[in-house]
Amino acid sequence: MKHDWVISVLQDLRTYAEAHGLHAVALKAEETLQVALAEIEADEQDSASPNTPPSGRRDN
């Protein structure tokens, strides 16, 4: 996965925040982590699908 580093940074941020009593930061880091995972997954699924023009038409 080309975005592994982003996931790692967000996990580290969450862990640091939890360890230092920064509860709101930890929650936001977790939320951001979940958004990042979902967006990366969607991007990977889009990359795996055949190339269809944005209009939905198929090239002949």
C-alpha positions as CSV (number, residue, x, y, z in Angstrom):
1,M,0.0,0.0,0.0
2,K,1.6,3.3,-1.1
3,H,-0.1,5.2,1.8
4,D,1.2,3.0,4.6
5,W,3.3,5.9,6.0
6,V,0.1,8.1,6.5
7,I,-1.6,5.3,8.4
8,S,1.5,4.9,10.6
9,V,1.7,8.6,11.4
10,L,-2.0,8.8,12.3
11,Q,-1.6,5.7,14.5
12,D,1.5,7.2,16.2
13,L,-0.4,10.5,16.8
14,R,-3.3,8.6,18.3
15,T,-1.0,6.6,20.6
16,Y,0.9,9.7,21.7
17,A,-2.3,11.6,22.4
18,E,-3.7,8.7,24.5
19,A,-0.5,8.3,26.5
20,H,-0.4,12.0,27.3
21,G,-4.0,12.5,28.2
22,L,-4.9,14.4,25.0
23,H,-8.3,12.7,24.7
24,A,-9.8,15.1,22.1
25,V,-6.7,14.8,19.9
26,A,-6.8,11.0,20.3
27,L,-10.4,10.9,19.2
28,K,-9.8,13.2,16.2
29,A,-6.7,11.1,15.2
30,E,-8.9,8.0,15.3
31,E,-11.6,9.7,13.2
32,T,-9.0,10.8,10.7
33,L,-7.4,7.4,10.6
34,Q,-10.8,5.8,9.8
35,V,-11.4,8.4,7.0
36,A,-8.0,7.8,5.6
37,L,-8.5,4.0,5.5
38,A,-11.9,4.4,3.8
39,E,-10.5,6.9,1.3
40,I,-7.5,4.7,0.5
41,E,-9.7,1.6,0.1
42,A,-12.0,3.5,-2.3
43,D,-9.0,4.8,-4.3
44,E,-7.6,1.2,-4.6
45,Q,-11.0,-0.1,-5.7
46,D,-11.3,2.7,-8.3
47,S,-7.8,1.9,-9.6
48,A,-8.8,-1.8,-10.0
49,S,-11.9,-1.0,-12.1
50,P,-11.7,-0.8,-15.9
51,N,-11.1,2.6,-17.5
52,T,-14.5,4.1,-18.2
53,P,-14.8,7.7,-19.2
54,P,-16.3,10.0,-16.5
55,S,-19.5,10.4,-18.6
56,G,-20.1,6.6,-18.2
57,R,-19.8,6.1,-22.0
58,R,-17.6,3.4,-23.2
59,D,-15.0,4.1,-25.8
60,N,-15.5,2.1,-29.1
